[in-house]
Amino acid sequence: MFKLAPVNAAFFDAAPWRFSDSFEIRLPANDVWAELIADGALSFCRSLRGARWTSPRPFGVGATRTMPALFGALVVDEIYFRWEEGTRQSFYVERASLPMFRRFAEDYVVEQTSPNTSRLTWTLALDPTPLGRPGKAVNSLIIGGLFKDTRRHFPQA
């Protein structure tokens, strides 16, 4: 495993590569949040294998999980540095099985927009290594696929 540098919230504005999308979802925010913290979270994304939590519930700052990605070719260990129960969570990748990034983080914001609808905003921030730099187009396709799978999974408002 390759060690990545830790980040804080400022990285989401300063990262060399940033990808973000918002989803208007026909579910209450609590239901969306529950899916994001479930065992196997994000398994609806075809290139992910579903998260495995490696710290006990209840989750919060310092929680950890492992995510197999790229159909299992990449495995990342994540640590949460922001946790606002029910509304926001952010992590950075602590270790990765491939040396593609110096820093990598994700942010999930869940907002209630009506009693039966919500908005999920998912942001990925990346700082590639020289080895990973040529892969921006491929990463854009992969992340676009994550967003497309998310749109397919959640009923759109």
Phi and psi restraints in degrees (value plus and minus 20) as a CYANA .aco file:
   2 PHE   PHI    -123.9   -83.9
   2 PHE   PSI     112.4   152.4
   3 LYS   PHI    -101.3   -61.3
   3 LYS   PSI     114.2   154.2
   4 LEU   PHI    -126.9   -86.9
   4 LEU   PSI     140.0   180.0
   5 ALA   PHI     -98.3   -58.3
   5 ALA   PSI     122.7   162.7
   6 PRO   PHI     -89.8   -49.8
   6 PRO   PSI     139.3   179.3
   7 VAL   PHI    -154.5  -114.5
   7 VAL   PSI     151.7   191.7
   8 ASN   PHI    -147.5  -107.5
   8 ASN   PSI    -193.6  -153.6
   9 ALA   PHI     -80.3   -40.3
   9 ALA   PSI     -48.5    -8.5
  10 ALA   PHI     -82.4   -42.4
  10 ALA   PSI     -43.8    -3.8
  11 PHE   PHI     -81.3   -41.3
  11 PHE   PSI     -49.2    -9.2
  12 PHE   PHI     -85.8   -45.8
  12 PHE   PSI     -42.1    -2.1
  13 ASP   PHI    -116.4   -76.4
  13 ASP   PSI     -44.5    -4.5
  14 ALA   PHI    -122.0   -82.0
  14 ALA   PSI     -29.5    10.5
  15 ALA   PHI     -81.4   -41.4
  15 ALA   PSI     121.9   161.9
  16 PRO   PHI     -80.1   -40.1
  16 PRO   PSI     -57.0   -17.0
  17 TRP   PHI    -140.6  -100.6
  17 TRP   PSI     111.9   151.9
  18 ARG   PHI    -159.4  -119.4
  18 ARG   PSI     112.2   152.2
  19 PHE   PHI    -149.8  -109.8
  19 PHE   PSI     115.0   155.0
  20 SER   PHI    -169.9  -129.9
  20 SER   PSI     126.7   166.7
  21 ASP   PHI    -169.7  -129.7
  21 ASP   PSI     132.0   172.0
  22 SER   PHI    -139.4   -99.4
  22 SER   PSI     123.8   163.8
  23 PHE   PHI    -146.1  -106.1
  23 PHE   PSI     101.4   141.4
  24 GLU   PHI    -107.6   -67.6
  24 GLU   PSI      95.3   135.3
  25 ILE   PHI    -137.2   -97.2
  25 ILE   PSI     117.4   157.4
  26 ARG   PHI    -107.1   -67.1
  26 ARG   PSI      35.6    75.6
  27 LEU   PHI    -168.5  -128.5
  27 LEU   PSI     130.2   170.2
  28 PRO   PHI     -83.6   -43.6
  28 PRO   PSI     133.1   173.1
  29 ALA   PHI     -76.1   -36.1
  29 ALA   PSI     -57.7   -17.7
  30 ASN   PHI     -80.5   -40.5
  30 ASN   PSI     -56.6   -16.6
  31 ASP   PHI     -89.0   -49.0
  31 ASP   PSI     -60.2   -20.2
  32 VAL   PHI     -85.8   -45.8
  32 VAL   PSI     -66.7   -26.7
  33 TRP   PHI     -77.6   -37.6
  33 TRP   PSI     -64.4   -24.4
  34 ALA   PHI     -78.6   -38.6
  34 ALA   PSI     -58.4   -18.4
  35 GLU   PHI     -87.8   -47.8
  35 GLU   PSI     -55.3   -15.3
  36 LEU   PHI     -90.6   -50.6
  36 LEU   PSI     -44.1    -4.1
  37 ILE   PHI    -128.5   -88.5
  37 ILE   PSI     -13.1    26.9
  38 ALA   PHI     -90.7   -50.7
  38 ALA   PSI     137.4   177.4
  39 ASP   PHI     -81.7   -41.7
  39 ASP   PSI     115.8   155.8
  40 GLY   PHI      56.9    96.9
  40 GLY   PSI      -0.6    39.4
  41 ALA   PHI     -69.8   -29.8
  41 ALA   PSI     122.7   162.7
  42 LEU   PHI      48.3    88.3
  42 LEU   PSI      -4.7    35.3
  43 SER   PHI     -87.0   -47.0
  43 SER   PSI     -32.1     7.9
  44 PHE   PHI     -93.0   -53.0
  44 PHE   PSI     -33.1     6.9
  45 CYS   PHI    -103.3   -63.3
  45 CYS   PSI     101.6   141.6
  46 ARG   PHI     -79.2   -39.2
  46 ARG   PSI     -52.5   -12.5
  47 SER   PHI    -108.9   -68.9
  47 SER   PSI     -19.4    20.6
  48 LEU   PHI    -130.2   -90.2
  48 LEU   PSI     134.4   174.4
  49 ARG   PHI    -123.9   -83.9
  49 ARG   PSI     -17.2    22.8
  50 GLY   PHI      73.8   113.8
  50 GLY   PSI     114.6   154.6
  51 ALA   PHI     -91.4   -51.4
  51 ALA   PSI     127.9   167.9
  52 ARG   PHI    -141.4  -101.4
  52 ARG   PSI      94.4   134.4
  53 TRP   PHI     -89.5   -49.5
  53 TRP   PSI     115.1   155.1
  54 THR   PHI    -134.8   -94.8
  54 THR   PSI     -11.7    28.3
  55 SER   PHI    -147.9  -107.9
  55 SER   PSI     135.9   175.9
  56 PRO   PHI     -95.8   -55.8
  56 PRO   PSI     136.3   176.3
  57 ARG   PHI     -95.7   -55.7
  57 ARG   PSI     134.9   174.9
  58 PRO   PHI     -95.8   -55.8
  58 PRO   PSI     127.3   167.3
  59 PHE   PHI    -101.9   -61.9
  59 PHE   PSI     137.7   177.7
  60 GLY   PHI    -193.4  -153.4
  60 GLY   PSI    -184.7  -144.7
  61 VAL   PHI     -76.9   -36.9
  61 VAL   PSI     112.3   152.3
  62 GLY   PHI      75.7   115.7
  62 GLY   PSI     -30.3     9.7
  63 ALA   PHI     -81.7   -41.7
  63 ALA   PSI     131.1   171.1
  64 THR   PHI    -150.9  -110.9
  64 THR   PSI     132.3   172.3
  65 ARG   PHI    -173.9  -133.9
  65 ARG   PSI     144.2   184.2
  66 THR   PHI    -138.6   -98.6
  66 THR   PSI     117.2   157.2
  67 MET   PHI    -149.2  -109.2
  67 MET   PSI      95.7   135.7
  68 PRO   PHI     -97.9   -57.9
  68 PRO   PSI     111.2   151.2
  69 ALA   PHI    -149.6  -109.6
  69 ALA   PSI     154.3   194.3
  70 LEU   PHI      30.4    70.4
  70 LEU   PSI      26.9    66.9
  71 PHE   PHI      40.2    80.2
  71 PHE   PSI      10.3    50.3
  72 GLY   PHI      74.4   114.4
  72 GLY   PSI     -26.9    13.1
  73 ALA   PHI     -91.1   -51.1
  73 ALA   PSI     -44.4    -4.4
  74 LEU   PHI    -144.7  -104.7
  74 LEU   PSI     113.6   153.6
  75 VAL   PHI    -144.4  -104.4
  75 VAL   PSI     111.7   151.7
  76 VAL   PHI    -144.3  -104.3
  76 VAL   PSI     123.1   163.1
  77 ASP   PHI    -123.5   -83.5
  77 ASP   PSI     105.9   145.9
  78 GLU   PHI    -133.2   -93.2
  78 GLU   PSI     128.4   168.4
  79 ILE   PHI    -153.3  -113.3
  79 ILE   PSI     111.5   151.5
  80 TYR   PHI    -104.9   -64.9
  80 TYR   PSI     108.0   148.0
  81 PHE   PHI    -129.9   -89.9
  81 PHE   PSI     -29.3    10.7
  82 ARG   PHI    -160.4  -120.4
  82 ARG   PSI     113.1   153.1
  83 TRP   PHI    -167.7  -127.7
  83 TRP   PSI      89.3   129.3
  84 GLU   PHI    -135.3   -95.3
  84 GLU   PSI      76.7   116.7
  85 GLU   PHI     -66.5   -26.5
  85 GLU   PSI     105.0   145.0
  86 GLY   PHI      65.3   105.3
  86 GLY   PSI     -32.8     7.2
  87 THR   PHI    -151.1  -111.1
  87 THR   PSI     -51.7   -11.7
  88 ARG   PHI    -175.5  -135.5
  88 ARG   PSI     121.3   161.3
  89 GLN   PHI    -166.7  -126.7
  89 GLN   PSI     121.0   161.0
  90 SER   PHI    -159.3  -119.3
  90 SER   PSI     119.4   159.4
  91 PHE   PHI    -156.0  -116.0
  91 PHE   PSI     142.7   182.7
  92 TYR   PHI    -141.3  -101.3
  92 TYR   PSI     135.4   175.4
  93 VAL   PHI    -101.3   -61.3
  93 VAL   PSI     103.5   143.5
  94 GLU   PHI    -106.7   -66.7
  94 GLU   PSI     -59.1   -19.1
  95 ARG   PHI    -165.0  -125.0
  95 ARG   PSI     128.7   168.7
  96 ALA   PHI    -158.8  -118.8
  96 ALA   PSI     129.8   169.8
  97 SER   PHI     -97.3   -57.3
  97 SER   PSI     -33.9     6.1
  98 LEU   PHI    -144.3  -104.3
  98 LEU   PSI     123.4   163.4
  99 PRO   PHI    -106.2   -66.2
  99 PRO   PSI      36.2    76.2
 100 MET   PHI    -112.7   -72.7
 100 MET   PSI     -41.9    -1.9
 101 PHE   PHI    -155.7  -115.7
 101 PHE   PSI     125.6   165.6
 102 ARG   PHI    -103.3   -63.3
 102 ARG   PSI     -61.0   -21.0
 103 ARG   PHI    -161.5  -121.5
 103 ARG   PSI     125.2   165.2
 104 PHE   PHI    -173.1  -133.1
 104 PHE   PSI     109.9   149.9
 105 ALA   PHI    -165.8  -125.8
 105 ALA   PSI     137.6   177.6
 106 GLU   PHI    -155.8  -115.8
 106 GLU   PSI     129.4   169.4
 107 ASP   PHI    -154.4  -114.4
 107 ASP   PSI     112.5   152.5
 108 TYR   PHI    -143.1  -103.1
 108 TYR   PSI     104.4   144.4
 109 VAL   PHI    -140.0  -100.0
 109 VAL   PSI     107.1   147.1
 110 VAL   PHI    -137.9   -97.9
 110 VAL   PSI     101.9   141.9
 111 GLU   PHI    -142.6  -102.6
 111 GLU   PSI     114.8   154.8
 112 GLN   PHI     -96.5   -56.5
 112 GLN   PSI     106.5   146.5
 113 THR   PHI    -129.2   -89.2
 113 THR   PSI     -38.9     1.1
 114 SER   PHI    -182.5  -142.5
 114 SER   PSI     156.6   196.6
 115 PRO   PHI     -78.6   -38.6
 115 PRO   PSI     -45.5    -5.5
 116 ASN   PHI    -141.7  -101.7
 116 ASN   PSI     -10.5    29.5
 117 THR   PHI    -156.7  -116.7
 117 THR   PSI     139.0   179.0
 118 SER   PHI    -171.7  -131.7
 118 SER   PSI     151.4   191.4
 119 ARG   PHI    -144.9  -104.9
 119 ARG   PSI     110.6   150.6
 120 LEU   PHI    -129.9   -89.9
 120 LEU   PSI     106.3   146.3
 121 THR   PHI    -135.2   -95.2
 121 THR   PSI     101.6   141.6
 122 TRP   PHI    -136.4   -96.4
 122 TRP   PSI     102.0   142.0
 123 THR   PHI    -143.3  -103.3
 123 THR   PSI     113.4   153.4
 124 LEU   PHI    -137.5   -97.5
 124 LEU   PSI     114.7   154.7
 125 ALA   PHI    -146.3  -106.3
 125 ALA   PSI     108.5   148.5
 126 LEU   PHI    -152.8  -112.8
 126 LEU   PSI     123.3   163.3
 127 ASP   PHI    -147.1  -107.1
 127 ASP   PSI      80.7   120.7
 128 PRO   PHI     -95.8   -55.8
 128 PRO   PSI     134.3   174.3
 129 THR   PHI     -99.5   -59.5
 129 THR   PSI     149.4   189.4
 130 PRO   PHI     -74.8   -34.8
 130 PRO   PSI     -55.4   -15.4
 131 LEU   PHI     -86.3   -46.3
 131 LEU   PSI     -55.1   -15.1
 132 GLY   PHI    -105.5   -65.5
 132 GLY   PSI     -39.2     0.8
 133 ARG   PHI     -75.6   -35.6
 133 ARG   PSI     -63.2   -23.2
 134 PRO   PHI     -85.8   -45.8
 134 PRO   PSI     -30.3     9.7
 135 GLY   PHI    -110.5   -70.5
 135 GLY   PSI      -4.1    35.9
 136 LYS   PHI     -79.8   -39.8
 136 LYS   PSI     -63.4   -23.4
 137 ALA   PHI     -83.9   -43.9
 137 ALA   PSI     -61.1   -21.1
 138 VAL   PHI     -86.0   -46.0
 138 VAL   PSI     -63.8   -23.8
 139 ASN   PHI     -81.4   -41.4
 139 ASN   PSI     -59.0   -19.0
 140 SER   PHI     -80.4   -40.4
 140 SER   PSI     -62.0   -22.0
 141 LEU   PHI     -86.0   -46.0
 141 LEU   PSI     -64.3   -24.3
 142 ILE   PHI     -82.6   -42.6
 142 ILE   PSI     -67.9   -27.9
 143 ILE   PHI     -87.5   -47.5
 143 ILE   PSI     -57.6   -17.6
 144 GLY   PHI     -78.4   -38.4
 144 GLY   PSI     -57.3   -17.3
 145 GLY   PHI     -85.8   -45.8
 145 GLY   PSI     -58.2   -18.2
 146 LEU   PHI     -80.8   -40.8
 146 LEU   PSI     -65.0   -25.0
 147 PHE   PHI     -85.8   -45.8
 147 PHE   PSI     -60.5   -20.5
 148 LYS   PHI     -84.0   -44.0
 148 LYS   PSI     -63.1   -23.1
 149 ASP   PHI     -84.7   -44.7
 149 ASP   PSI     -56.3   -16.3
 150 THR   PHI     -85.0   -45.0
 150 THR   PSI     -61.9   -21.9
 151 ARG   PHI     -83.8   -43.8
 151 ARG   PSI     -57.5   -17.5
 152 ARG   PHI     -88.5   -48.5
 152 ARG   PSI     -57.7   -17.7
 153 HIS   PHI     -91.7   -51.7
 153 HIS   PSI     -68.3   -28.3
 154 PHE   PHI    -109.2   -69.2
 154 PHE   PSI     116.3   156.3
 155 PRO   PHI     -84.9   -44.9
 155 PRO   PSI     105.0   145.0
 156 GLN   PHI    -100.3   -60.3
 156 GLN   PSI     119.1   159.1
